[in-house]
Each structure stands twice: as C-alpha cells, then as structure tokens.
Amino acid sequence: MLAPDWWDFTTLDDELLNDAAKLTPEDLLQLSRDGFKVLIYDTREDFYLAEALEYITAWKQSTPGNPAGICGPIGPTEQLPLVARIVNDLKPDLSNAHFWGMDEWYIDGREVAATHPLSFEKADRELCFNKIDKILRMPDSNLHFPKADTGPYIRSWESGARCVVMQGGQGDTKHWAFNDPVKREGKYRDNPPSPEEFRQLTTRVVDLHPITCIQNARTSAGGVVTGIPRQALTVGPVQTWKAEKVSIWHAGTHDNPFGQRLTALMISKRIVDSSVPMSLLADHPNVQFNYYIKGIGVCQPEMH
C-alpha cells in the first residue's frame, strides 16, 4: 500500500492493525510483561531528562576492569545537551566509559563526513560531547561511530566493553536505527525475511525504505526529500542483542500515534514479523518503551 516494492506494516493482518489503533494510554501501560516495560511521562522535561539519565547511569557503571557504555540515537536528540550538562555538574569519571553511535548516512560508497550537515556523528559531537568540559570527556577512542569499513565498529562491540543500554527512537517504518523492512524482490518477493534471518544481520549498509526517506526529509531537511541519502549504515540486530537493555523513546515527533501503539502491542503479545522490524524486540530479554503522554495522540479520523 505504501510502497508496493517493499515490505512494511501495511502487509500485516487488518485485525491486528485495527486492534492496535484502539489502544488507549491506559491500555499501553497494561501491555507490560516480564521482559517488556511500558512507562509514560507527563511532561517533556521529565521525558528527556529520564532519557539523558540513562547515559549517566550506564557510564557510572564503567570501571577499568569492567568498561561500560550506551548506544544512542539521533532522533530523539533533545536529551543530548542535557547529558552534557549533567556530566559537567556531577563530574563522573568517564575515562573508561564508551558510546556507540547507532547509524550514519552513506553516499557514494562511504559514510558521510562528520562535517556533512546531516551527519549523525556531527550531531552527537556538537549537541553532547563537545559540550562536555575537556577534562571530563571520555577518550575519543571510546567513541564508536559506524563507518563504511564496518570492521572496527563491529569489533568495538566485542572488545569487552558492556553496552548497558541501547536507546532508540521509532521511525515510520517501525524501525530502530535504520533496520528497515526489505525490498520485495528475489527470495523475499513473496515473504519477508524470517525473524531468525533478520536477527542474524550485523552492522551493514542498508537501502532505505521510501517512507524512511520521506520522514527524514520532514524532520531534518524541511521536506527536501531529494536531499536525503537513499542508503545508510546501521547497527544490526546482532549488536542489539549484545545490549543488556533496549530503551525506545516515543516523543510523538517521529512515528505517529498508530505506530507507537502497533509495536508495543506486537512486542507485548510476542507477534514477530520482520515487515515490522521493531517487533523483533519481542525476543529481547529486556525492552522498555517510554512515552510522552501528549505525544501518544489518538487514532481517530478527524479533519483539521
């Protein structure tokens, strides 16, 4: 329906989609189960502060013999200056702390430069790490960003540093990072990859679903979709399952009210389908969905 050459959530059964649309905020809270927790925050300030504190909590666990860190998204980004402010005020020891970027744009066979206006590394550095007092910053070697040569990034996940939490937002294609649904071609013409196949994907270059391109044009380029790359580098499910916890942040500014409901329902009920990549987190042992109450919205037709 959205893009005939691609898999996406519109290929699911209508009954499931309709059930998701009916969920109220109270219903969302009731979807919590062992291994899946739903939280709702009443204010934007509390929401983004809680997100920022996950960075601090992860980094405070790091020691010379047990380094630890967090994998963080670009989208949301409002938490990043808060992280820097908290570090500057509390002065935690970050000398053994780590940070993994989730993804990066890919153009002409390589990652975009950190000077590119759309660069996720640029955003992380300018909104957070460059705002931390130099004496308090973690070593630059402990900042890991995906590159066209994915080897060093993949090895950083296997170096002995624990990823205490992987944060993420949710895109219109129901992705985390850029783990988009795949094209309907070749072996996947009639069926999307099985959950087991999708789980085997590591950090890689991906073709972006047209809806992902449109969404990023809306949020980052004033709607100029021709300025959005068609490919990106993304952390994979392999790395995601190395994270002790996955924490998804729904501010209501990325995916819509329906999407925020659908993935929670699928994870809670363990309905796993790679046409909705976020649903694969149903099999992760520790997932948390965080909602801003005013971003949950409603799924009723209305004219404005």
C-alpha positions as CSV (number, residue, x, y, z in Angstrom):
1,M,0.0,0.0,0.0
2,L,2.7,2.5,1.0
3,A,5.4,1.3,-1.4
4,P,4.5,-1.8,-3.5
5,D,8.1,-2.9,-4.0
6,W,8.8,-3.0,-0.2
7,W,7.6,-4.9,2.9
8,D,6.1,-2.8,5.6
9,F,3.4,-2.8,8.3
10,T,0.6,-2.5,5.8
11,T,1.2,-6.1,4.8
12,L,0.0,-7.3,8.3
13,D,-3.4,-8.7,9.0
14,D,-6.1,-5.9,9.3
15,E,-7.4,-7.3,12.6
16,L,-4.0,-6.7,14.2
17,L,-3.8,-3.2,12.8
18,N,-7.3,-2.4,14.0
19,D,-6.6,-3.7,17.5
20,A,-3.5,-1.5,17.8
21,A,-5.4,1.6,16.7
22,K,-7.9,1.1,19.6
23,L,-5.4,1.1,22.3
24,T,-5.6,3.9,24.9
25,P,-2.7,5.2,27.0
26,E,-4.0,3.1,29.9
27,D,-4.1,0.0,27.6
28,L,-0.4,0.7,26.7
29,L,0.6,0.5,30.3
30,Q,-1.2,-2.8,30.6
31,L,1.0,-4.3,27.8
32,S,3.9,-4.5,30.2
33,R,5.1,-8.1,30.9
34,D,8.2,-9.8,32.1
35,G,11.0,-8.5,29.8
36,F,8.9,-5.6,28.4
37,K,8.1,-2.5,30.4
38,V,6.0,0.5,29.3
39,L,6.4,3.9,31.0
40,I,4.5,7.1,30.4
41,Y,5.9,10.6,31.3
42,D,3.6,13.5,32.0
43,T,6.0,16.3,30.8
44,R,8.5,16.8,28.1
45,E,11.1,17.8,30.7
46,D,10.7,14.6,32.6
47,F,10.7,12.5,29.4
48,Y,14.0,13.9,28.1
49,L,15.7,14.1,31.5
50,A,14.9,10.4,32.0
51,E,16.4,9.7,28.6
52,A,19.5,11.7,29.5
53,L,19.9,9.9,32.8
54,E,20.2,6.6,31.1
55,Y,23.6,7.8,29.7
56,I,24.8,8.8,33.1
57,T,23.6,5.6,34.8
58,A,25.3,3.5,32.1
59,W,28.6,5.5,32.3
60,K,28.7,5.4,36.1
61,Q,28.9,1.6,35.9
62,S,32.1,1.7,34.0
63,T,35.4,0.7,35.7
64,P,38.9,-0.1,34.4
65,G,38.2,-3.8,34.7
66,N,34.6,-3.6,33.5
67,P,34.2,-0.8,30.9
68,A,30.6,0.0,30.0
69,G,28.6,2.4,27.9
70,I,25.5,3.2,25.9
71,C,24.4,3.1,22.3
72,G,22.5,6.2,21.4
73,P,20.3,7.5,18.6
74,I,20.0,10.7,16.6
75,G,16.2,11.1,16.9
76,P,15.5,12.0,19.6
77,T,18.3,14.5,20.2
78,E,16.8,16.7,22.9
79,Q,18.5,14.6,25.6
80,L,22.0,15.2,24.3
81,P,22.6,18.7,25.7
82,L,21.1,17.5,29.0
83,V,23.7,14.7,29.1
84,A,26.5,17.2,28.7
85,R,25.1,19.5,31.4
86,I,24.7,16.6,33.9
87,V,28.3,15.4,33.3
88,N,29.6,19.0,33.7
89,D,27.8,19.4,37.0
90,L,28.3,15.9,38.6
91,K,31.7,15.3,37.1
92,P,31.5,11.5,36.8
93,D,34.7,9.6,35.8
94,L,34.2,8.8,32.1
95,S,37.8,7.6,31.5
96,N,36.5,4.0,30.9
97,A,33.1,4.9,29.6
98,H,32.0,4.1,26.0
99,F,29.5,5.4,23.5
100,W,28.3,3.8,20.3
101,G,26.5,5.8,17.6
102,M,23.7,3.8,16.0
103,D,23.8,4.8,12.4
104,E,25.1,7.1,9.7
105,W,24.3,8.2,6.2
106,Y,26.1,6.5,3.3
107,I,26.8,8.2,0.0
108,D,29.0,7.1,-2.9
109,G,30.5,4.1,-1.2
110,R,31.3,5.7,2.1
111,E,29.9,7.2,5.3
112,V,29.2,10.9,5.1
113,A,32.0,13.1,6.6
114,A,31.5,14.4,10.1
115,T,31.3,17.9,8.6
116,H,28.2,17.0,6.5
117,P,25.1,18.9,7.7
118,L,23.2,15.6,8.1
119,S,25.9,13.7,9.8
120,F,24.8,11.8,12.9
121,E,28.4,11.9,14.3
122,K,28.4,15.6,13.8
123,A,25.1,15.9,15.8
124,D,26.4,13.7,18.6
125,R,29.6,15.7,19.0
126,E,28.0,19.2,18.6
127,L,25.0,18.5,20.8
128,C,26.7,16.5,23.5
129,F,30.4,15.5,23.5
130,N,31.8,18.9,22.5
131,K,29.7,20.5,25.3
132,I,31.3,18.4,28.0
133,D,34.3,20.0,29.7
134,K,37.5,18.7,28.0
135,I,38.9,17.5,31.3
136,L,35.7,15.3,31.8
137,R,35.4,13.8,28.3
138,M,35.9,10.2,27.7
139,P,38.8,9.3,25.4
140,D,37.9,9.8,21.7
141,S,38.9,6.2,21.1
142,N,35.9,5.2,23.3
143,L,33.5,6.9,20.8
144,H,32.4,4.4,18.2
145,F,30.6,5.5,15.0
146,P,29.7,3.2,12.1
147,K,31.9,3.6,9.0
148,A,31.9,2.1,5.6
149,D,34.6,-0.2,6.9
150,T,32.4,-1.7,9.5
151,G,35.1,-3.9,11.0
152,P,36.4,-1.6,13.7
153,Y,32.8,-0.7,14.8
154,I,31.8,-4.4,15.0
155,R,34.9,-5.3,16.9
156,S,34.2,-2.5,19.4
157,W,31.1,-4.5,20.4
158,E,33.3,-7.5,21.1
159,S,36.1,-5.7,22.9
160,G,34.9,-6.4,26.4
161,A,33.0,-3.1,27.0
162,R,29.4,-3.8,28.0
163,C,26.6,-1.9,26.3
164,V,24.3,-1.3,29.4
165,V,21.5,0.1,27.3
166,M,20.8,0.7,23.6
167,Q,18.5,3.6,23.1
168,G,16.4,4.3,20.0
169,G,13.6,6.1,18.5
170,Q,11.0,4.6,16.2
171,G,10.6,5.5,12.6
172,D,7.5,5.5,10.4
173,T,8.6,2.1,9.1
174,K,8.7,0.8,12.7
175,H,12.5,0.5,12.6
176,W,15.1,1.0,15.3
177,A,18.3,2.6,14.0
178,F,18.0,2.1,10.2
179,N,16.9,-1.6,10.4
180,D,14.2,-1.0,7.8
181,P,12.0,-3.6,6.2
182,V,13.5,-5.1,3.0
183,K,12.5,-4.8,-0.7
184,R,10.0,-7.3,-2.1
185,E,12.4,-8.9,-4.6
186,G,14.4,-12.1,-5.1
187,K,14.0,-14.6,-2.3
188,Y,11.8,-12.1,-0.4
189,R,9.3,-11.4,-3.2
190,D,6.6,-13.4,-1.6
191,N,7.6,-13.3,2.1
192,P,9.8,-11.1,4.2
193,P,12.8,-12.5,6.0
194,S,12.0,-14.8,8.8
195,P,12.7,-13.4,12.3
196,E,15.6,-15.8,12.6
197,E,17.1,-14.5,9.3
198,F,16.7,-10.8,10.3
199,R,18.2,-11.4,13.7
200,Q,21.4,-12.6,12.0
201,L,22.0,-9.2,10.4
202,T,25.0,-7.3,11.7
203,T,26.2,-3.7,11.2
204,R,25.8,-3.0,7.5
205,V,24.9,-0.7,4.6
206,V,21.1,-0.7,4.0
207,D,18.8,0.5,1.3
208,L,16.3,2.8,3.0
209,H,12.5,2.4,2.6
210,P,10.9,5.3,0.8
211,I,8.9,6.2,3.9
212,T,12.1,6.5,5.9
213,C,13.5,8.9,3.3
214,I,10.3,11.0,3.4
215,Q,10.3,11.0,7.2
216,N,13.9,12.2,7.4
217,A,13.2,14.9,4.8
218,R,10.4,16.1,7.1
219,T,12.4,16.1,10.3
220,S,15.8,17.1,9.0
221,A,15.6,18.8,5.6
222,G,12.5,20.9,5.5
223,G,10.8,18.3,3.3
224,V,13.5,18.3,0.6
225,V,13.4,14.5,0.0
226,T,15.9,14.7,-2.9
227,G,18.5,15.8,-0.4
228,I,18.2,12.7,1.7
229,P,20.6,9.8,1.0
230,R,19.0,6.5,-0.1
231,Q,21.4,4.4,1.9
232,A,22.8,4.4,5.4
233,L,24.9,2.4,7.8
234,T,23.1,0.9,10.7
235,V,23.8,-1.1,13.9
236,G,22.3,-4.5,13.4
237,P,20.3,-6.9,15.5
238,V,23.5,-8.8,16.3
239,Q,24.8,-5.8,18.2
240,T,21.3,-5.1,19.6
241,W,21.2,-8.4,21.3
242,K,24.6,-7.7,22.9
243,A,22.9,-4.7,24.7
244,E,21.7,-5.6,28.2
245,K,18.6,-3.4,27.7
246,V,16.9,-1.8,24.8
247,S,15.1,1.5,25.6
248,I,12.9,3.1,23.0
249,W,11.7,6.7,23.3
250,H,8.4,7.8,21.8
251,A,8.2,11.6,21.9
252,G,5.4,11.8,19.3
253,T,7.7,13.7,16.9
254,H,8.9,10.7,14.8
255,D,6.5,7.8,14.4
256,N,2.7,8.6,14.6
257,P,0.1,7.6,17.2
258,F,-0.8,4.4,15.4
259,G,2.8,3.2,15.0
260,Q,3.6,3.8,18.7
261,R,0.7,1.5,19.5
262,L,1.4,-1.2,17.0
263,T,4.9,-2.1,18.0
264,A,4.0,-2.1,21.7
265,L,1.2,-4.5,21.0
266,M,3.3,-6.8,18.9
267,I,6.2,-6.9,21.4
268,S,3.8,-7.5,24.3
269,K,2.0,-10.3,22.6
270,R,5.2,-11.7,21.0
271,I,3.9,-11.2,17.5
272,V,7.2,-11.1,15.5
273,D,7.3,-10.1,11.8
274,S,10.2,-8.6,10.0
275,S,7.9,-6.3,8.0
276,V,7.7,-4.5,11.4
277,P,11.4,-4.7,12.4
278,M,10.7,-3.2,15.9
279,S,8.5,-6.3,16.6
280,L,11.7,-8.5,16.7
281,L,12.4,-6.9,20.1
282,A,9.7,-9.2,21.5
283,D,12.5,-11.8,21.7
284,H,15.0,-9.5,23.5
285,P,15.1,-10.2,27.3
286,N,14.9,-6.5,28.5
287,V,13.0,-3.9,26.5
288,Q,11.4,-0.7,27.7
289,F,9.1,1.6,25.8
290,N,9.0,5.2,27.0
291,Y,6.1,7.5,26.0
292,Y,5.5,11.3,26.4
293,I,1.8,11.4,27.2
294,K,1.0,14.3,24.9
295,G,2.8,12.5,22.0
296,I,0.7,9.4,22.2
297,G,-2.2,11.1,20.4
298,V,-5.3,9.3,19.1
299,C,-6.1,7.1,16.1
300,Q,-9.5,8.5,15.2
301,P,-10.2,10.2,11.8
302,E,-10.7,14.0,12.2
303,M,-10.3,17.0,9.9
304,H,-8.2,20.0,11.0
